[in-house]
Amino acid sequence: MSVRNLIDLNQLSLEELDDIVDMACRISRHPSHYSSACRDKLMATLFYEPSTRTQMSFQSAMLRVGGKIIGFDNPNGTSIAKGESLKDTVTVLSGYTDILTIRHPLEGAAMAASLYSGVPVINAGDGGHLHPTQTLTDIVTLRNVVGHMDKLVIGMCGDLANGRTVHSLCRSMSRYGGNSFVFISTEKLAMPQYIKDYITEMGCEYTEVRTLEEAMPYLDVLYMTRIQRERFDSMEEYEAQKGIYVLDSKKMALGKTDLCVLHPLPRVDEIAYEVDDDPRAWYFKQTQYGMYGRMALITKMISEHGSSEPVRREGTPGFTCRNPKCITRFEPYLPHLTVDTPKGCVCGYCEHGVEAEAE
């Protein structure tokens, strides 16, 4: 792998990504062949917000390749509750371990962690920004279920504004030829413009609709998401959006016979339990494929990128990120990193626009 830290799956070339997916498929067929691939290696899982599947999938993956784990799933029980910075936590724990996995509610936190870690960092979800290993899960599932990654009509439904899983999946699937996207959401929960711009720049097309019924007959893949209560500023805002999109048997009847239904889980009420018995529902098997994908990723990152001094980055003076949920708003020591894109200068952590500071 050409990258030391996995912050965004698009850091990998398609060849590197396909190599990991191929390895995940081999592991799924012969898991015992990899049972000592990371023997005597240690992973730290830094989970600053609640998680079931992602955390346990990483833990299971590390144990199944012969490694061991330490970490936390409640920052209130750590020195973070005393005010310890992300920098200090990461610097210390990277000295104990061979690889770090971090989930954090603030966007750009994984990128920030990579600046201070002496071992590889995997982004396990940073706020509403990205979730690359969920996308790896999705791609491994599609490879096994659909058999190919191109010329697909991919529907995404629910909280597209805050859904880091759909943001990551859009970016990765737009790299494969001939894919198109159908975004199914309310206006308030619409896909962010920077994701739509990226899709267009990659030569893919997208449409936006307001109902599942409009989209179902055309889809090869339907990616359902929950309305994320934790991403809303108030309960009133959440209550106004929840329950709008529910996939049930009646709507499934409108879909293709070989439709593939995915969901990053957990679900709340957006997929009726009756759909679980439909052979086109793959979201539970999807979680198993995710473990195999993480087994492959961990093995490759540890074997190809060992401990080393983190690479220091110089900040861009005179710029501030506009995103109130960016990690730079809460960890003021971070260098202000920027990236030039065709649409202008964006934050190097969360990819939102930046503005010049007043003189």
C-alpha positions, 0 to 999 in steps of 0.5 A, spaced: 500 500 500 502 506 498 499 510 504 501 509 511 494 512 514 487 510 511 483 516 512 479 516 505 479 510 501 480 514 495 487 515 497 488 508 495 489 506 487 484 502 484 489 497 483 491 497 491 483 497 493 482 491 488 488 487 491 485 488 498 478 486 496 481 480 493 485 478 499 478 479 503 475 474 499 480 469 500 480 470 507 472 469 507 474 462 503 480 460 508 480 464 514 484 459 518 490 461 513 491 468 516 490 466 523 497 468 525 498 474 520 498 479 525 501 474 531 504 478 537 501 485 534 497 490 538 491 494 536 488 500 539 481 502 538 480 509 540 472 510 540 470 517 542 463 515 540 458 509 541 459 503 536 457 496 536 458 493 529 464 497 527 468 497 534 467 489 534 468 488 527 475 491 528 476 487 534 474 481 531 478 482 525 484 483 529 483 477 534 482 473 528 489 474 524 492 473 531 493 480 534 491 483 540 487 489 542 487 495 547 482 501 547 476 504 550 469 505 547 467 511 552 472 517 553 468 519 559 472 513 563 479 516 560 483 522 561 480 525 555 474 527 560 480 531 564 481 535 558 487 531 555 488 533 547 487 528 541 494 529 540 496 527 547 492 521 547 494 519 540 502 520 541 501 516 548 497 510 545 501 509 538 507 508 543 504 502 546 501 499 539 502 497 532 496 500 529 491 505 531 483 505 529 479 511 531 472 513 531 470 520 533 464 525 532 468 531 529 470 531 522 477 531 520 479 527 527 482 521 523 487 526 519 488 530 525 490 523 529 495 521 523 499 527 524 501 525 531 501 517 531 508 513 530 504 507 527 498 507 522 492 510 523 485 507 520 479 512 520 473 508 523 468 514 522 469 522 523 463 525 524 459 526 518 465 526 514 468 519 511 467 512 513 472 508 509 472 501 512 464 501 511 465 503 504 470 497 504 465 493 507 460 495 502 465 494 496 467 487 498 459 485 499 458 488 492 464 484 489 461 477 492 453 479 491 453 483 484 460 480 481 462 487 478 463 494 480 461 498 474 455 500 470 451 500 476 445 504 478 446 505 486 440 508 490 442 512 496 436 513 501 435 517 508 440 522 511 445 523 506 447 530 509 450 527 515 451 520 512 459 519 512 457 512 509 454 514 503 459 520 502 465 515 502 461 510 498 459 515 493 467 517 492 469 510 491 464 507 486 464 514 482 471 511 480 468 505 477 466 506 470 459 507 468 456 508 475 450 512 476 447 515 483 440 516 485 439 520 491 433 519 495 432 524 501 428 530 503 431 537 501 434 538 508 437 531 508 440 532 501 447 530 499 452 535 500 454 539 494 462 537 495 460 530 494 455 531 488 461 536 485 466 530 486 461 525 482 460 530 476 468 531 476 469 523 476 464 523 469 458 520 473 451 522 473 446 523 479 439 525 480 435 527 486 428 524 488 424 525 494 420 518 494 423 511 494 417 509 489 420 513 484 427 510 484 426 503 486 424 500 479 431 503 476 436 500 482 441 495 481 443 497 489 439 500 494 443 503 500 438 505 506 441 509 512 437 511 518 436 518 520 441 520 525 439 523 531 446 524 534 447 529 528 441 534 529 442 540 533 435 539 536 430 533 538 425 537 534 429 537 528 430 530 528 422 528 529 421 532 523 425 528 519 425 521 522 420 516 519 419 519 512 423 513 508 421 506 510 423 500 506 417 495 506 415 489 502 410 493 498 416 498 496 420 491 495 415 489 490 417 495 485 424 493 485 428 488 480 429 481 482 436 481 483 436 488 487 442 488 492 439 492 499 445 494 503 445 498 510 451 500 514 446 498 520 444 500 526 437 500 523 431 504 527 425 504 523 427 505 516 427 497 514 421 493 516 423 487 519 419 483 513 424 485 508 429 481 512 426 474 509 427 477 502 433 474 498 435 481 496 436 483 503 444 483 504 445 487 510 446 482 515 451 478 511 454 485 509 457 485 516 461 479 515 464 481 509 466 487 513 470 483 518 474 480 512 475 486 509 478 489 515 482 483 516 485 484 510 486 491 511 489 490 518 494 485 515 496 489 509 497 496 513 501 492 519 506 488 514 507 494 510 508 500 514 511 499 521 512 504 527 516 511 525 516 518 527 510 521 524 510 526 519 510 533 521 505 538 517 506 546 516 499 549 516 497 554 511 497 561 515 491 566 515 485 561 514 480 558 518 475 552 516 468 554 516 465 548 518 463 548 526 464 541 526 471 541 524 476 538 529 480 544 528 475 548 532 476 544 538 483 542 538 486 549 537 494 547 536 492 543 530 496 546 523 491 549 519 492 545 513 488 546 506 488 543 499 487 546 493 481 543 488 477 545 482 472 548 486 477 552 491 481 551 497 478 547 502 480 544 509 485 539 509 481 535 515 474 535 513 474 538 506 469 544 507 471 551 505 475 555 508 475 563 509 481 568 510 482 570 517 480 578 518 487 582 519 
